[in-house]
């Protein structure tokens, strides 16, 4: 398999797109909000892994937006659903519905 971001290098690991803590990480995994990345792209995906010397690095938000474009889902709606999942039935239904299109 190749990296879903750069389409060139072999994948190294799966990246949780909307990772803001342990609970969101699990939601990303449960709803398929993950992307397979090569080491280079994963290291530039967000602050903890970011290689600040790489001029092609992507911010966490840029990676989230790119993921939403690739999966044809709304960035703002998905971000809101992840962050309100625990308190909103609507958010849980939205995540369940969008995940049907890319999990399985």
C-alpha contacts under 8 A as a table, 3 or more apart, distances in Angstrom:
res1	aa1	res2	aa2	distance
1	X	10	X	5.91
1	X	11	X	6.28
2	X	7	X	5.63
2	X	8	X	6.01
2	X	9	X	5.60
2	X	10	X	4.45
2	X	11	X	5.35
2	X	36	X	7.95
2	X	37	X	7.73
2	X	38	X	7.52
3	X	6	X	5.75
3	X	7	X	4.92
3	X	8	X	6.19
3	X	9	X	5.69
3	X	10	X	5.78
3	X	11	X	4.93
3	X	36	X	5.84
3	X	37	X	4.58
3	X	38	X	5.19
4	X	7	X	5.56
4	X	35	X	6.58
4	X	36	X	5.78
4	X	37	X	5.97
5	X	36	X	7.99
5	X	37	X	6.50
5	X	41	X	6.99
6	X	9	X	7.26
6	X	41	X	7.37
9	X	38	X	5.82
10	X	37	X	7.92
10	X	38	X	5.77
11	X	36	X	5.99
11	X	37	X	4.99
11	X	38	X	4.09
11	X	39	X	7.08
12	X	36	X	7.42
12	X	37	X	6.06
12	X	38	X	4.72
12	X	39	X	5.46
13	X	36	X	5.86
13	X	37	X	5.78
13	X	38	X	6.68
13	X	39	X	7.31
13	X	42	X	7.70
14	X	34	X	6.35
14	X	35	X	5.61
14	X	36	X	4.46
14	X	37	X	6.10
15	X	34	X	5.42
15	X	35	X	5.34
15	X	36	X	6.22
15	X	37	X	6.78
15	X	42	X	6.93
16	X	19	X	5.70
16	X	25	X	6.14
16	X	28	X	5.73
16	X	29	X	6.83
16	X	33	X	6.27
16	X	34	X	4.56
16	X	35	X	6.76
17	X	28	X	6.79
17	X	33	X	5.86
17	X	34	X	5.45
17	X	35	X	7.02
17	X	63	X	7.29
17	X	64	X	5.68
17	X	67	X	7.50
18	X	24	X	6.60
18	X	25	X	7.09
18	X	28	X	6.51
18	X	33	X	7.33
18	X	64	X	6.81
18	X	79	X	7.09
18	X	82	X	7.26
19	X	22	X	7.58
19	X	24	X	5.40
19	X	25	X	5.04
19	X	28	X	7.33
20	X	23	X	7.94
20	X	24	X	5.84
20	X	25	X	7.12
21	X	24	X	5.46
21	X	25	X	6.18
22	X	25	X	5.10
22	X	26	X	6.47
23	X	26	X	5.32
23	X	27	X	6.39
24	X	27	X	4.91
24	X	28	X	6.10
24	X	82	X	6.66
24	X	83	X	7.58
25	X	28	X	5.15
25	X	29	X	6.36
26	X	29	X	5.11
26	X	30	X	5.98
27	X	30	X	4.98
27	X	31	X	5.94
27	X	33	X	7.84
27	X	82	X	7.28
28	X	31	X	5.36
28	X	32	X	5.76
28	X	33	X	4.46
28	X	34	X	6.24
29	X	32	X	5.20
29	X	33	X	6.15
29	X	34	X	6.49
30	X	33	X	7.78
31	X	95	X	6.55
31	X	96	X	6.67
31	X	99	X	5.32
31	X	103	X	7.32
32	X	99	X	6.05
32	X	102	X	6.82
32	X	103	X	5.55
33	X	99	X	7.63
35	X	67	X	7.50
37	X	40	X	7.89
37	X	41	X	5.88
37	X	42	X	5.58
38	X	41	X	5.50
38	X	42	X	6.07
39	X	42	X	5.12
39	X	43	X	6.00
40	X	43	X	5.31
40	X	44	X	6.56
41	X	44	X	5.16
41	X	45	X	6.11
41	X	57	X	7.38
41	X	58	X	7.94
42	X	45	X	5.06
42	X	46	X	7.89
42	X	49	X	6.92
42	X	50	X	7.86
43	X	46	X	7.26
43	X	49	X	4.38
43	X	50	X	4.84
43	X	51	X	5.92
44	X	47	X	7.68
44	X	49	X	6.08
44	X	50	X	4.09
44	X	51	X	5.47
44	X	52	X	7.74
44	X	54	X	7.73
44	X	57	X	4.65
44	X	58	X	5.47
44	X	59	X	7.03
45	X	49	X	6.72
45	X	50	X	6.11
45	X	57	X	7.02
45	X	58	X	5.43
45	X	59	X	5.77
45	X	60	X	5.33
45	X	63	X	6.11
46	X	49	X	5.75
46	X	50	X	5.32
46	X	58	X	7.17
46	X	59	X	5.37
46	X	60	X	4.30
47	X	50	X	4.89
47	X	59	X	7.37
47	X	60	X	7.16
50	X	57	X	7.14
50	X	59	X	8.00
51	X	54	X	5.64
51	X	57	X	6.95
52	X	55	X	7.48
52	X	57	X	7.25
54	X	57	X	5.55
58	X	61	X	7.97
58	X	62	X	5.76
58	X	63	X	6.12
59	X	62	X	5.08
59	X	63	X	6.26
60	X	63	X	5.20
60	X	64	X	6.25
61	X	64	X	4.98
61	X	65	X	6.10
62	X	65	X	5.09
62	X	66	X	6.05
63	X	66	X	5.06
63	X	67	X	6.08
64	X	67	X	5.12
64	X	68	X	6.32
64	X	75	X	7.33
65	X	68	X	5.11
65	X	69	X	6.29
65	X	75	X	5.92
66	X	69	X	5.10
66	X	70	X	6.18
67	X	70	X	5.06
67	X	71	X	6.13
68	X	71	X	5.10
68	X	72	X	5.65
68	X	73	X	4.98
68	X	74	X	6.19
68	X	75	X	5.57
69	X	72	X	4.93
69	X	73	X	6.46
69	X	74	X	7.79
69	X	75	X	7.98
71	X	102	X	7.42
73	X	78	X	7.40
73	X	98	X	7.26
74	X	77	X	5.46
74	X	78	X	6.05
75	X	78	X	5.23
75	X	79	X	6.02
76	X	79	X	5.17
76	X	80	X	6.08
77	X	80	X	5.18
77	X	81	X	6.07
78	X	81	X	5.01
78	X	82	X	6.20
78	X	94	X	7.95
78	X	95	X	7.27
79	X	82	X	5.27
79	X	83	X	6.32
80	X	83	X	5.17
80	X	84	X	6.07
80	X	91	X	7.67
81	X	84	X	5.24
81	X	85	X	5.50
81	X	88	X	7.98
81	X	90	X	7.96
81	X	91	X	4.42
81	X	92	X	6.99
81	X	94	X	7.07
81	X	95	X	6.79
82	X	85	X	5.28
82	X	91	X	7.24
82	X	95	X	7.77
83	X	86	X	7.92
84	X	87	X	5.58
84	X	88	X	5.84
84	X	91	X	6.49
85	X	88	X	5.44
85	X	89	X	7.35
85	X	91	X	5.30
85	X	92	X	5.59
86	X	92	X	7.97
88	X	91	X	5.21
88	X	92	X	6.53
89	X	92	X	5.14
89	X	93	X	6.21
90	X	93	X	5.13
90	X	94	X	6.10
91	X	94	X	5.04
91	X	95	X	6.21
92	X	95	X	5.25
92	X	96	X	6.15
93	X	96	X	5.08
93	X	97	X	6.09
94	X	97	X	5.13
94	X	98	X	6.23
95	X	98	X	5.34
95	X	99	X	5.99
96	X	99	X	5.29
96	X	100	X	6.64
97	X	100	X	5.55
97	X	101	X	7.67
98	X	101	X	5.76
98	X	102	X	7.61
99	X	102	X	5.55
99	X	103	X	5.75
100	X	103	X	5.79
100	X	104	X	7.48
